[in-house]
Amino acid sequence: MSTPESPPVKPRKPRYAVTVKRVVELAPRMRRVTFTGEALSAFAWSGPAAHLKLIFSPPAGTDAAPVLRTYTPRRFDPQGLELDVDLVLHGEGPAARWAEQAAPGQWLEVAGPGRGYAVDAAAGAYLLVGDETAIPALATILADLPARMPVEVFVEVAEAGQSSALDSPHPGARIHWLLRDAHATVPGTLLEAAVRAATLADTARVYVGCEAAALRRIRRYLLQERQLPATQVTTRGYWKLGETDHPDRDFGEDA
């Protein structure tokens, strides 16, 4: 008599003990934290738009479990053992509170990285779409694209001045900053309108990273109305309105 097979156990990502080396203010409500530590000698950069986990220890004297939050590694220097992570300062959760007070010398654990995004160097053009949470991913994709590649970029932000966080110039990129009214505009509304108005070649590749509900609207439009093949469209739900810990594997494929 056969017995049901147990589901495969997903291997845990490697963890690295690191300390904060420096903190730089990039833009309003956004800062770059540079981590360092000998453990990073085993860290492997996995390409643009990858993800890693920052592991925040619970308050001393409590039985709470550590809190894990997902971010995009912005830069890794294997010689200098430096890992940059850009943090958006919003919300009231443990990650936001930690980011507000981050200072050199503080200790943390990092897990990952997860798989990155495979740039298609043979694509006819690229359309990159995201809100402030996707800026690190968009920057790493831009840095990896061939210099000859035509690129249209739409970034929706809640505050003026956040363009300084996208510091990966690309000679073929046209970057459009969309400023939403944080009190009146549903997140992703401006991005959806921009995508609908964009000129998009049949051979273009599209990367979208933003609020989960907006992501699904944009994905449905690209696949159903514009009839792009799913192989040319990559979508990531970086966060969801009303949630504090949205899953990092939200690809919007249920749209």
C-alpha positions in Angstrom: 0.0 0.0 0.0 1.5 3.3 -1.1 1.6 6.3 1.2 1.1 9.9 0.1 4.3 11.7 -0.6 5.2 14.7 1.5 5.4 18.0 -0.3 9.0 19.0 -1.0 10.5 21.2 1.7 11.7 24.5 0.3 15.3 25.0 1.3 15.9 28.0 3.6 17.9 30.8 2.0 21.4 31.4 3.4 21.6 33.9 6.3 24.3 36.4 6.8 25.1 38.4 10.0 25.8 42.0 9.0 26.3 45.4 10.6 25.2 48.8 9.3 28.2 50.6 7.8 26.5 53.8 6.8 23.1 55.4 6.2 22.5 57.9 3.4 19.3 59.9 2.8 18.4 59.4 -0.9 15.2 61.3 -1.1 12.2 62.3 1.0 11.1 59.2 3.0 13.8 57.0 1.4 17.2 56.0 2.7 20.0 53.7 1.7 21.5 51.4 4.3 24.9 49.9 3.6 25.6 46.6 5.4 29.0 45.0 5.8 30.4 41.9 7.4 32.7 38.9 6.8 29.7 36.7 6.2 29.0 38.6 3.0 32.0 36.8 1.4 29.5 34.0 0.7 26.8 36.3 -0.6 26.0 35.8 -4.3 24.5 38.6 -6.4 21.6 37.0 -8.4 20.9 39.8 -10.9 18.6 42.8 -11.2 15.3 43.0 -9.3 16.2 40.1 -7.0 14.9 40.1 -3.4 16.3 39.4 0.0 14.9 39.3 3.6 15.9 41.6 6.4 15.4 39.8 9.7 14.4 42.0 12.6 14.9 40.6 16.1 11.9 40.9 18.5 12.2 43.2 21.5 14.4 41.8 24.3 12.5 39.9 26.9 9.6 38.9 24.6 8.6 35.5 23.0 7.7 37.1 19.7 9.2 35.6 16.5 11.6 37.6 14.4 10.0 39.7 11.7 11.1 39.2 8.1 10.6 41.8 5.4 11.4 41.7 1.7 13.6 44.2 -0.1 15.6 44.5 -3.4 19.4 44.4 -3.0 20.5 47.6 -4.7 24.2 47.0 -5.0 26.7 44.4 -3.8 30.5 44.9 -3.7 32.1 41.5 -3.3 35.6 43.0 -2.8 34.6 45.6 -0.2 31.9 43.3 1.3 29.2 46.0 1.1 25.5 45.4 0.5 23.2 48.4 -0.2 19.5 48.1 0.5 17.2 51.1 -0.2 14.3 51.5 2.2 11.1 53.4 1.8 10.1 55.0 5.1 6.3 54.5 5.3 3.9 52.7 7.6 4.1 51.8 11.3 5.5 48.3 11.2 8.7 47.0 12.7 10.7 47.4 9.5 9.6 51.0 9.1 10.5 51.7 12.7 13.9 50.1 12.3 14.6 52.0 9.1 13.8 55.3 10.9 16.4 54.8 13.5 19.1 52.8 11.6 22.6 53.9 12.5 26.1 52.6 11.9 27.2 49.7 14.1 23.7 48.1 14.4 23.5 44.4 13.9 21.1 42.5 11.6 20.6 39.3 9.7 20.1 39.1 5.9 18.7 36.1 4.1 18.9 35.4 0.4 19.0 36.6 -2.3 16.2 35.1 -4.3 16.3 34.8 -8.1 16.7 37.9 -10.1 15.1 39.2 -13.3 16.6 37.9 -16.6 17.1 40.9 -19.0 16.3 40.1 -22.6 19.1 41.8 -24.5 17.4 40.9 -27.8 14.1 42.7 -27.0 13.0 45.5 -29.3 12.4 47.9 -26.4 11.7 47.9 -22.6 8.8 49.4 -20.6 9.6 49.7 -16.9 6.7 50.6 -14.6 6.7 51.0 -10.8 6.0 53.1 -7.7 8.6 54.2 -5.1 8.9 50.6 -3.7 10.1 49.4 -7.1 12.7 52.1 -7.6 15.6 49.8 -6.5 14.4 47.0 -8.9 14.0 49.5 -11.8 17.5 50.9 -11.1 19.1 47.5 -11.2 17.3 46.5 -14.4 18.4 49.8 -16.1 21.9 49.1 -15.1 21.8 45.7 -16.8 20.2 46.7 -20.0 22.3 47.2 -23.2 23.2 50.8 -23.8 21.4 50.7 -27.2 18.1 49.6 -25.8 15.2 52.0 -26.0 13.6 52.2 -22.6 10.5 54.0 -21.3 10.2 54.3 -17.5 7.2 55.4 -15.5 7.6 55.9 -11.8 4.7 56.9 -9.5 5.7 58.6 -6.2 3.9 60.3 -3.3 6.5 63.1 -2.9 8.4 65.3 -5.2 12.2 64.9 -5.0 12.3 61.1 -5.1 13.9 61.1 -8.5 17.3 61.3 -6.8 16.8 57.7 -5.7 16.9 56.4 -9.3 20.6 56.9 -9.8 21.3 54.5 -12.7 21.4 56.6 -15.8 20.8 54.8 -19.1 21.5 56.5 -22.4 18.3 55.1 -24.0 16.0 55.7 -21.1 13.2 58.2 -21.0 12.1 58.5 -17.3 8.7 60.0 -16.4 7.9 60.9 -12.8 4.2 60.7 -11.9 3.3 62.6 -8.6 0.2 61.3 -7.0 -1.9 63.0 -4.3 -1.4 60.7 -1.3 -4.9 61.7 0.0 -6.9 61.6 -3.2 -5.3 59.2 -5.7 -5.6 55.4 -5.4 -2.0 54.0 -5.6 -1.2 52.8 -9.1 -3.9 54.9 -10.9 -1.4 57.1 -12.6 0.8 54.1 -13.6 -2.2 52.4 -15.2 -3.1 55.5 -17.2 0.5 55.9 -18.3 0.7 52.3 -19.5 -2.6 52.6 -21.4 -1.3 55.7 -23.2 2.2 54.3 -23.9 3.4 53.3 -27.3 4.4 49.7 -27.1 6.0 47.6 -29.8 5.1 44.0 -30.2 8.7 43.0 -29.4 8.8 45.0 -26.1 9.4 43.5 -22.7 7.5 45.0 -19.8 8.4 44.9 -16.0 5.8 46.2 -13.6 6.3 46.5 -9.8 3.7 48.3 -7.6 0.7 47.9 -5.4 -0.9 44.5 -5.8 -4.4 45.6 -7.0 -3.0 48.1 -9.5 -0.6 45.5 -10.7 -3.5 43.2 -11.6 -5.3 45.9 -13.5 -2.1 46.7 -15.5 -1.4 43.0 -16.1 -5.0 42.4 -17.4 -4.7 45.3 -19.8 -1.3 44.2 -21.2 -2.3 40.6 -21.7 -6.0 40.9 -22.6 -6.4 44.3 -24.3 -2.9 44.8 -25.8 -2.5 41.0 -26.2 1.1 40.8 -25.3 2.4 37.3 -24.7 2.7 36.5 -21.1 6.4 35.6 -21.7 7.0 39.3 -22.4 5.4 40.7 -19.3 6.8 40.4 -15.7 4.7 41.7 -12.9 5.4 41.9 -9.1 3.1 43.0 -6.3 5.5 44.7 -3.9 2.8 45.7 -1.4 -0.9 45.7 -0.9 -3.0 48.6 0.3 -4.2 47.8 3.9 -1.7 45.0 4.5 1.6 45.2 6.5 3.3 42.0 5.2 2.4 41.2 1.6 3.9 38.0 0.2 7.0 38.5 -1.8 5.9 36.0 -4.5 2.9 37.9 -5.7 3.3 37.8 -9.5 -0.3 38.8 -10.2 -0.9 35.7 -12.3 -4.4 35.3 -10.9 -5.5 38.5 -12.7 
